[in-house]
Amino acid sequence: MGLASDLKRLRDVECKDKCVLSVYLNTGPNQQGDWNIHLKNGLKRIGEYLEASGDATQLKSFKKLRKQVEDELGKHRNDLTRSLVIFASEENNLFESYYLQHDVETAFHWETKPVLEPLEALHTKYPSTGVILTNLDHVTVLDTSLGHVDAAFSFAFDPETEEWVRFEGTASGDRMASSSSQVDKFDRRLAENLNRFYRDLAQTVEQMKGAHDWEGLVVIGEAELANSFRDELRTKPERVVHKNLSKSSESHIVEAAFH
């Protein structure tokens, strides 16, 4: 399930009394390791507030959640990217963590429900999307959410069977290098049957859209190829970008897909 489903579920989480811890922690390079201090101070302030309130039940629950958050950071200290978002509640058996490639403003909340607005704003800007990079004999599909590539799938055309073969990850460099120099009858046969080949692959992409809970599609490639693939899709793409980005970095591709 994608982030849209997570957000829908999180909106339904609510307690009679405060019981939900929401953590937004900027862990980017500009923090120079200070995020750990911000984490300790932010959680300490909530603990002090609860001690002063005299609510023993909330304090006991918060201490358990605090340990879970600290354990999560301890396990993934070397996996941190730009920011981390956590929603936790003992009453709702909730612990959701999101490691993001975008900066967030560090903040800590102890409320009756998750504080979702910052994450929802990022989701609005970068919804779960399938990004399709079109080429003559290979197509790469990126599974993206919150502007981050979660997985990559490559489909290379097999001239022997005249079918698309699926690979995990991006197509190999050898495959891409050889395809750029092919000008023989293999290329001509591909070009002559491009719509048929793309039509078969477009059906696979539509199935992937449902499986990965994508909210939209973006097609990127040289104008003729990108437009041809767009025309074979049942789902109208959010946008079509006329650029050959097959050798570009994932961050460059995502930037082109959403801007």
N, C-alpha and C positions, 0 to 999 in steps of 0.2 A: 504494500500500500504506500502511496505517496504522501507528501507533506500536507496536501489539501485534506486528505482523510484524517491525518493526525490532528490538524487544527480543528476540524469539525468535532472530533472526539474530545479534544481538550477544552473546547468551549462549553461542553456539557459538564465539566468537572466543577463542582461547587460544594462548599461545606457551610454548615450553619455558623460555626465559629472559624476563625482563621486557622488554616491547616495546610496551605499550599506554599511551598518555597519556590520562587522563580529566581534563577540566577542568570544574569547576562554578564559575561566576563570577556573583556578584550585581552587576547593573548598574543597579539601581533608583535612583530619585531620591534616596533616603536615603543613597546612596553619595557624592553630590556630586562625582562624577568620580574618587573614590579607587579605583574598580575598576581603573583603568589601573595604579596603583601596586601593587595586590594581584596583578594579572596578572604584572607584571614580577618582583615578589619571589617569587611562587610558582614560576614557571618557573626563576628563577635558583637557587632552593634545590635543585630537582631536578638542574639542571646541575652544581652544586657537589658534590652527593652522588655523581653518576656520575663526575666527575673524581677524586674521592677514592677511589672504588672501583677505579679503574684499568681499568675495562671500556671499552676504546676502541670496540668495536662498538656497545654500547648508547649511548655518548655521541654517536657520529656519527649514529645513527638519531634520537636525541632532538633534536639540533640541527636536523635537517631538519623534524621535526614541530613544533618550537617556531616555526620560521619560518612554517610553514603556518598555525599558530594566530594568530600576529601579523598575517599577511597577511589572514586572515579578519576579524579585528577591524578592521583598517585599511579594508577594503572596506565593512564594514557598521557603521561607527562611528555613523552617523546613524540606523540602523535598530534600535538596541538598545531593548529594552522593560524588563522587570524582571530577566531573567537569561539567561545563555547556557550551554549544555552542549555540550561537544565530546568526541568519542571519536576518537582517531587512532592508527594503527599502520602503520608502513612495511612490516613483514613481511606484514601482512594486506591491504595496499592499502586501508586504512580511513581515511575522514575523514567523520564524521557530525556535523552541528551542529544544535542545536535552540534557537530563540529563544523564550523562554517569557514568559508573562504573570504568572508567580508567582515569588516569591522563593525562592532556593536559598541554602544556606550555601556560601560560597566555599571551595573545596578543590581541590587538585591531587594527582593520583595517577600513579605510574609502576609498573605492575604487569604480571603475565602475562596479565591479562584486563581488560576494561572494568569499572569500578566503577559498577554500575547501580542500586544500592539507592535513592538519592535520586530518580532519575527513575522507577523502578518505583513508588515510594510516590505520586508525583504522578499517575502513570497509573492506579493503583488508585482514587484519589479522583476523577479526571476522565478516564474512559475515552473513547475515540473514540465519539462519539454523534451521531445525527441528531436535532435538536430541531425539532419541527413546531409552528408557530403557526397555529392554526385560526381562520378567520373565515368569514362566510357566502359571500362571493364572491371571496375571495383567501386563499391559504395560503402561508406562508413556511417554507422548510426551511433550517435552519442546519447546516452541516458543522462540528462542533466536535471539538477534541482538546486535552487538557491544559487544559481550561477556556477555550480561545481559539476564536473563530469564524474558521475558515479560509476559508469561502466561504458565500454566501447565495444561495438560489434562490427566486424568487417564482412562483407560479402564480395567474393571474387568470382568472376565469370569463368567457368570451366569450358573451354572450347570443345572438349571431347564429348561431354554430355549435353552441352548447351544449357546448363543450369547454373544457378548461383549457389556457391558453397560458402557456408557460414563459418567464421572464425571468431574466437574471443579476442578482444583487443583490436588494435589497428592493423591494417594490412602490412605485411612485411615490406621492408625497404626494397628488397630484391624485386618483389612483385610490382611495386610502384615504379621502380626504375625501368623495368622491362616494358611496362605498359606504355610509358611515355615515348618509347622509340618504335613501337609497332605501327607499321604503315602498310602491312601486307593484306592479303585477302581476309585474314582473321579480323582485322579492324573493320574492313569493308562489310563483312558479314554482321559484325556487331552493330555497325551504324545502320545497316539496312533493316535490322530487326530490333532496333533500340526500344521502340515503344512496347513491343511484346515482352522483351526482357525486363524492362522497367515495370510493366504491368504486373508481372509475377512477383517482383520484389516489393512493389507497393502494397500488395496484399499481406505480405509478411510484416511490413512496417505497421500496417493497420492493426494486426494482431498484437504486435509489440506495444502499441499504444495502450491497448486495453490491459495487457499484462503488467505494464510498468506504471499504469495510472497517470499517463501523461495528459496534461491539460491542453497541449497544443503541439504543433509540429513547425519546424523551420527547415527550409531547404536551401542549401548553399552549393554553388558550383557555377561553372561557366554558363552563360545565359541559355544556350540551346539545351544543354543537358539538364540544368535546374528546372527550366520550364517544362521540359518533357516529363520529368519525374513528377512535378507538381500536377500536371494534367492527368496522371494515372492514379493519383490519390483520391480516395473517396472523401477524406477529411480535408477541408480547405486549409492550407498552411497559414499560420499567423503572418509569416512573411517569407519572401524568396529573395535571397541575397546573391547577386550575380558576381561572385568572386571565386577564383580557384584557390582554396585554402587547404588542399589535401596535404601539404607539407608544413602547415602552420602549427604552432603550439596549441594545446587545448585552451589555454587562457585567451589566446588571440581569436580562436574560433568562437568561444562563448561571447566574447566582447562583440564580435560581428553579428552574432545571432540575436542579441538583445538590444542593440543600439542602431 
